[in-house]
Amino acid sequence: MGKDFVYLCEIYFMTNSRARETTEAIERLYISMRHLFYRGFFKPAGVSGESIRSLLKTINPEIYGTMNIPSKLELDGLMYVLDRLPEGIEECAFIHLTSDEGFDKGSFEPIVPKKRRRNCYRIDEHQMNIEVLLGRSEIYDILTHLTFLFIEADKIRHLAFIQDENWKPTRAFKIIEEVVKGEKKFSRKEKEVALIHLSSLIGRSFDETLRAYNTFGDDNNPDRLFKIIYNLGKVSLEDAKGAREREIYFSAILKERVGHHYFGEKWANKVKEVLFENNLHMRPLHIISANMHSVKNMLYANEALKKKHNNEVDYKLYEEISNKKDLRDKVLKYALDEGMIHIADKSGSNIDVQIIDLSKMNLKNTPFADCKFSGDDVVMVFDYAFGEQAFEVMDELLKPFEHKGEVYMMHVKSVSIMGKAGILTGEKGDIMIPTSHIFEGTADNYPFENALKLDDFVDDELKAFEGPMITVLGTSLQNKDILSYFMNTSWKAIGLEMEGAHYQKAIQVASKIRHHISPDLFVCYAYYASDNPLETGSTLSSGGLGLTGVKPTYLITLRILEKILRSGKKEASAKK
């Protein structure tokens, strides 16, 4: 018993020590990134770049898998990163982070990454420009992914070239080069031989390499994996030889705009203008930060698709809508015909908005028929924000606005936040109900009364958890040690996300300090688990939820709308 106790104590102190080391490295990484941003440029192979790499290696995030193993290329992490960066970035030595500076007015064709809504522009053979519109969190996110990419690129260089003054390529790399140049047509057998050489080079089994080859490639670009490996190694080699040193630049306009709510203010003013134009500015307002489909579908889908609502929520219907574009188009057209207002973002914030006048709604053929709502409330749904951008947009939205010399206060009755998050205590698809948000790396913490409770999510298929949640500086910087520390110590955290503390900071400032909105509003926070960063095979790099996410998304939407509609009923009763 004594030996077991000593062993457990050793494990506990080792984990806590590693968690402290990780926390310190994360803080130093962000301080370094902020310094380099205001400095205006840095070289990934220079002193500053090496410092950032060293910190990222110390953190050793779960999402980047085998990043710290010199003889193995991290394939899942590579796919995750390249889905969030512009296609062709592996060919570029010069990467410029810019603001919205009018590149769309030229002949440049925008490149939009698969998993991030940002415009990027290939300026020439060696330069890629990436537009940053969402603030510091987006800058940190991009720099973290680029640092991982540089680590893997240099790994390829060390594996693909003989380390002497001539940097002679290995036989495997020569075969990869043949495939990439496409001068010879490879038979299926020859392609498999090339894949064997590729797997040998990157330290992966043939099976793993073949799976990655099929995942990275498509009908238009089947050999994309070969091209990525080849170009990463080639650009790294040119840097090492001094032929073309890699550099990252931050434009002067980007440095000027970050932190000044430039895009958030434009976005919020447009929303308020639309509310005023439709005479909705003095109505009770319920703000929901969520996706652009679940609220709309729950309120309009049954009527739009001529489906009769029974007692049970029809999750199968919502799955079908998620799968079929023609059904989504029908629901959207019906919603717009019935008075829903859609504001497509033109501010640069990348946040669309839907405005729904509940006084025009007939709820009989919806899951809310029993709510007997009779108010004139307005629901405003806006798309997900990103990290610190959440404070910017919410802070600007809740401010009073001026119209023709008169100042109007926002009549906010509730704010609801639904999002995706990493879960620590359950599995993908489960639900988390936060009771407070703790901002990672600081002493900032935001306890609040959540109108959503654990009892609201009793379900045969899904599990729900209640407790504190960590608002992290970046989801790609977490490792098992720090996450285990947050979960197993007295913090008792149930999950991690990127926006909660930022939203709550803006709400508390507006309601309790600046008195821009009533302090009597209620808040609803709920998240569904997109990943479990503590489980191998369940991290973000292992893929999305797919249709598994439909039920938790719509169950959370159901509960939020029930709270809103029942609050309207209570207010109507009080007036009588």
ZIFEN-V205955 format. One record per backbone hydrogen bond with DSSP energy under -0.5 kcal/mol. NH is the residue of the N-H (numbers start at 1). CO is the residue of the C=O. Records with the same first field share a line. If there is no record, write none. Layout:
NH: CO ; CO
This chain:
5: 1
6: 2
7: 3
8: 4
9: 5
10: 6
11: 7
12: 8
13: 9
14: 10
15: 11
16: 12
17: 13
18: 14
19: 15
20: 16
21: 17
22: 18
23: 19
24: 20
25: 21
26: 22
27: 23
28: 24
29: 25
30: 26
31: 27
32: 28
33: 29
34: 30
35: 31
36: 32
37: 33
38: 34
39: 35
40: 36
42: 248
44: 42
46: 43
49: 43
50: 46
51: 47
52: 48
53: 49
54: 50
55: 51
56: 52
57: 53
58: 54
59: 55
60: 56
62: 478
64: 61
65: 62
67: 64
69: 66
70: 68
72: 69
73: 202
75: 73
78: 74
79: 75
80: 76
81: 77
82: 78
83: 79
84: 81
89: 86
91: 88
92: 89
93: 126
94: 126
95: 93 ; 247
96: 94 ; 128
97: 95 ; 249
98: 96 ; 130
101: 99
105: 102
106: 103
108: 103
110: 108
111: 120
112: 110
113: 111 ; 118
115: 83
116: 113
118: 116
120: 111
121: 129
122: 109
123: 121 ; 127
124: 127
128: 94
129: 121
130: 96
131: 119
132: 98
133: 131
138: 135
139: 135
140: 136
141: 137
142: 138
143: 139
144: 140
145: 141
146: 142
147: 143
148: 144
149: 145
150: 146
151: 147
152: 148
153: 149
154: 150
155: 151
156: 152
157: 153
158: 154
159: 155
160: 156
161: 157
162: 168
164: 162
167: 164
170: 160
174: 170
175: 171
176: 172
177: 173
178: 174
179: 175
180: 176
181: 177
182: 178
183: 178
186: 184
191: 187
192: 188
193: 189
194: 190
195: 191
196: 192
197: 193
198: 194
199: 195
200: 196
201: 197
202: 198
203: 199
204: 199
209: 205
210: 206
211: 207
212: 208
213: 209
214: 210
215: 211
216: 212
217: 213
224: 221
227: 223
228: 224
229: 225
230: 226
231: 227
232: 228
233: 229
234: 230
235: 231
236: 232
237: 233
238: 234
239: 235
240: 236
241: 237
242: 238 ; 239
243: 238
244: 238
247: 93
248: 42
249: 95
250: 40
251: 97
255: 251
256: 252
257: 253
258: 254
260: 257
262: 257
265: 261
266: 262
267: 263
268: 264
269: 265
270: 266
271: 267
272: 268
273: 269
274: 270
275: 271
276: 272
277: 273
278: 274
279: 276
280: 275
281: 275
283: 280
285: 411
286: 378
287: 285 ; 414
288: 380
289: 416
290: 288 ; 382
297: 293
298: 294
299: 295
300: 296
301: 297
304: 300
305: 301
306: 303
307: 302
315: 313
318: 314
319: 315
320: 316
321: 317
322: 318
323: 319
324: 320
325: 323
328: 324
329: 325
330: 326
331: 327
332: 328
333: 329
334: 330
335: 331
336: 332
337: 333
338: 334
339: 336
340: 335
341: 355
342: 340
343: 341 ; 353
344: 342
353: 343
354: 381
355: 341
356: 379
358: 356 ; 377
359: 377
360: 357
361: 358
363: 361
366: 363
367: 298
369: 366
371: 368
372: 369
378: 284
379: 356
380: 286 ; 378
381: 354 ; 379
382: 288 ; 380
383: 352
387: 385
389: 386
390: 387
391: 388
392: 388
393: 389
394: 390
395: 391
396: 392
397: 393
398: 394
399: 395 ; 396
401: 408
403: 406
406: 403
408: 401
410: 516
412: 410
413: 285 ; 411
414: 285
415: 522
416: 287
417: 524
418: 289 ; 416
419: 526
421: 528
422: 496
423: 531
424: 494
425: 494
429: 529
430: 427
431: 463
432: 527
433: 465
434: 432
435: 467
436: 467
437: 446
438: 469
439: 437 ; 444
440: 438 ; 471
442: 439
446: 437
448: 435
450: 448
451: 449 ; 523
456: 453
457: 454
458: 455
459: 457 ; 462
465: 431
467: 433
469: 436
470: 495
471: 438 ; 469
472: 470 ; 497
477: 474
478: 475
483: 479
484: 480
485: 481
486: 482
487: 483
488: 484
489: 485
492: 489
493: 486
494: 468
495: 468
496: 422
497: 470
503: 499
504: 500
505: 501
506: 502
507: 503
508: 504
509: 505
510: 506
511: 507
512: 508
513: 508 ; 509
514: 509
516: 510
517: 510
521: 518
522: 413
523: 449
524: 415
526: 417
527: 432
528: 419
529: 430
530: 421 ; 528
531: 421
532: 538
535: 532
536: 534
538: 535
542: 539
543: 540
548: 545
549: 546
550: 547
551: 547
552: 548
553: 549
554: 550
555: 551
556: 552
557: 553
558: 554
559: 555
560: 556
561: 557
562: 558
563: 559
564: 560
565: 561
566: 562
567: 563
568: 564
569: 565
570: 566
571: 567
572: 568
573: 569
574: 570
575: 571
576: 572
